[in-house]
Amino acid sequence: MNRFITSALQRKPLQLVRQQAHLSDEPPSRYSALSILDETHAGESSHPIIHPNSSTLHEHDPSSPTLHTTTEAPIRHMSLFDLISFGVGCTIGSGVFVLAGVAARNHAGPSSSISYLLAGLVATLSGLPYAELSAAFPMDGSTYSYAYITLGEVWAVMSSLCQTLEYGVTSAAVARSWGNKFGDFISEGEGGADSVDNEAWWGKVLESGTIVNPMAAVIALACTLVLLCGVQESKFATNMISCLKVALISFMIVGGFLLASPVIPQKDPDNPRPASFSNWDPFAPGGFEGISEAAAILFFAFLGFDMICNLSGEAKNPVKDVPRAVVSTLMIDAVIYMLAVLSLTAMLPYTEISTVSGFPRAFGANGWVWAEKLTAIGEIVTLPLVVLTSIQGQTRLFFAMSKDKLVPKFFSKLSFTPPLFLRFVAPKEEKVGNLTYNLYFCGALIMLLSLLVPFQYLDELISSGALFLFSVTDCCLLTLRYKCPSESFLGTREEIDDRSVFSIVVQRELSLGRIMIILNVFSFASGLSFVYIKLIPLKYALTALFALLAFGVTVYMSWNCKENSTTRFALEGDGYGIGRRRFRTPMVPYLPALGIFANWFMIANIGWVGIVMLSGYLLFGVLVYGTFCSGKSLVNSSTSMFSGGLGGSTKNEDLHEALLLDSEDNFNSGSSRLNIS
């Protein structure tokens, strides 16, 4: 048990963080996260030789006639436009095509636009901490990596479990939804569902609503093949389809407003089309309660922005571009969603809007049959982008975990040639480096899930997992600012080389940990009181009481835990120079604390089924970790290699110096090599 606790609370040392977040000092910028010690030479007395301008680690043993070379990570290749396209591609989808109709019809009518705004503000409460953490730690893994550095290994494992729900499981669910939509579209094109020959093999393939969904597996396979063609090819597909999706939704918005306006004359004055701005009256038929209910549903339309941080390891300028991409994605999503629901409710009275196919049916009701078909086809063409980006995000999560030896090594194995069966459409050489074997595994697993698993029973689990993940991210930011302030990543090398994140401010370890536990408990208790207490006076009294207690805990943290005010970037020896500024979240600790409160409040509103499922899922994952992975990760198995993973001394000075050689060369050469300001 002691071994498990020690392993579970182990943080990732700063030396390893610096290596895994390293940026080359020569353009094009490369990701050169270097091996600590190659397994094939672990038992030998050879010393790794790290070359500053290389993305390889050379293991040289004088007694060995060969030189062992391995490339550990892809080249940094993603620009700001690529990151924003990825973010828009993996977030905008059902939020327009499905949830807009559901929110307007069942909850808030035209005031769903306000619900989208509120949901976007709640998402921003966690989005801004993501932006700061991605700038502080420009590496793969997103919350998994942030939790590993600031909270401990077991929190990193739980974060990875929730990220798998948000990435892998969600991609299978979207693929299954696409399979149903494709079958319905073909059925309508053939004259209705009854016209499809369900006895024929093709009728069974297209039939929706069954347990087995073959078309879902087909689209998951197609997305996997696109990713296997190469990193540049999949990036081009993502950018192209994202632009097409934004163009399609822009057409839907403009078309709806035109139909509601007098610009387009009525074809039959005696039988006017239903589109009219008078449909916005009443604007809020459900009142504030309807707006809040719709906001709770529409919050999940913003899920996916955190996957941008999962690609920090492949961004050219992650410190500058990733925070901008996160904030830009949230702003673009909010504007598009608000305009879309206003356009939809202008085309039809909110009581007549379809909850399954809102925009196509609205165009059809106004006589634009061609626009109805175009919108339906556009949805079928663009929706698979969510599947593609989610699979890509899952592979990058496994890549980060594989580097830390928490999953098998083949997840981080790179390939520079496409598979043989794709070389007729893909280039012969992959310059960036593709995670081919990782894609084989993730693609096959997601295909099986989408083929065989109905997801109507897992919606609560996925939603609860995403909200829990956001709360962990907020706690990571609080820990970074207060327990291990950003000054720990600056200073001189003599000040930080012999420290880990765990040992930097050890005198506040227990107090801050208890403060964050109490903050999370009070936030959850407030939500549970609001949802499950039926006596109205007691319900509101306890909800307000726990909310005030959570606020009081935040004020105590602000007054008693001194915040470090420095804004310089963490890894001064990795090309960013002394004095470089990075993004910082405003109003800390109040903004991340409000995010924690909002996340737990919504978890309580999801219901006890989601809470129990999430608890069981995380407990099972931690038990598997404790049985098979505890004490075997790179950090735990190599603690002695770092200067005090828990505050100890360095036992292998030669290896320690080799790990810092690249940073030493960069540090001594000045700060003007890579200017991103």
HELIX and SHEET records of a PDB file:
HELIX    1   1 ASN A    2  ALA A    8  1                                   7    
HELIX    2   2 LEU A   14  GLN A   20  1                                   7    
HELIX    3   3 GLU A   39  HIS A   41  5                                   3    
HELIX    4   4 LEU A   80  THR A   91  1                                  12    
HELIX    5   5 SER A   94  PHE A   97  1                                   4    
HELIX    6   6 LEU A   99  ALA A  103  1                                   5    
HELIX    7   7 ALA A  104  ALA A  108  3                                   5    
HELIX    8   8 GLY A  109  SER A  111  5                                   3    
HELIX    9   9 SER A  112  ALA A  136  1                                  25    
HELIX   10  10 THR A  143  THR A  150  1                                   8    
HELIX   11  11 GLU A  153  THR A  164  1                                  12    
HELIX   12  12 LEU A  165  VAL A  169  3                                   5    
HELIX   13  13 THR A  170  GLY A  189  1                                  20    
HELIX   14  14 ALA A  193  SER A  195  5                                   3    
HELIX   15  15 TRP A  201  LEU A  206  1                                   6    
HELIX   16  16 PRO A  214  CYS A  229  1                                  16    
HELIX   17  17 VAL A  231  ALA A  260  1                                  30    
HELIX   18  18 PHE A  277  TRP A  280  5                                   4    
HELIX   19  19 GLY A  287  LEU A  298  1                                  12    
HELIX   20  20 PHE A  299  PHE A  302  5                                   4    
HELIX   21  21 PHE A  305  GLU A  314  5                                  10    
HELIX   22  22 PRO A  318  MET A  347  1                                  30    
HELIX   23  23 TYR A  350  GLU A  352  5                                   3    
HELIX   24  24 GLY A  358  ALA A  365  1                                   8    
HELIX   25  25 VAL A  369  THR A  382  1                                  14    
HELIX   26  26 PRO A  384  LYS A  403  1                                  20    
HELIX   27  27 LYS A  409  SER A  412  5                                   4    
HELIX   28  28 LEU A  420  LEU A  422  5                                   3    
HELIX   29  29 THR A  436  LEU A  452  1                                  17    
HELIX   30  30 ASP A  459  LEU A  478  1                                  20    
HELIX   31  31 THR A  479  LYS A  483  3                                   5    
HELIX   32  32 SER A  486  PHE A  489  5                                   4    
HELIX   33  33 ARG A  493  ILE A  496  1                                   4    
HELIX   34  34 VAL A  506  ARG A  508  5                                   3    
HELIX   35  35 GLU A  509  TYR A  532  1                                  24    
HELIX   36  36 ILE A  536  ASN A  560  1                                  25    
HELIX   37  37 GLU A  572  ASP A  574  5                                   3    
HELIX   38  38 TYR A  590  ILE A  606  1                                  17    
HELIX   39  39 TRP A  608  VAL A  624  1                                  17    
HELIX   40  40 TYR A  625  CYS A  629  3                                   5    
HELIX   41  41 LEU A  634  SER A  637  1                                   4    
HELIX   42  42 THR A  639  MET A  641  5                                   3    
HELIX   43  43 GLU A  653  ASN A  668  1                                  16    
SHEET    1   A 3 HIS A  47  ILE A  50  0                                        
SHEET    2   A 3 THR A  56  HIS A  60 -1                                        
SHEET    3   A 3 HIS A  68  THR A  71 -1                                        
END                                                                             
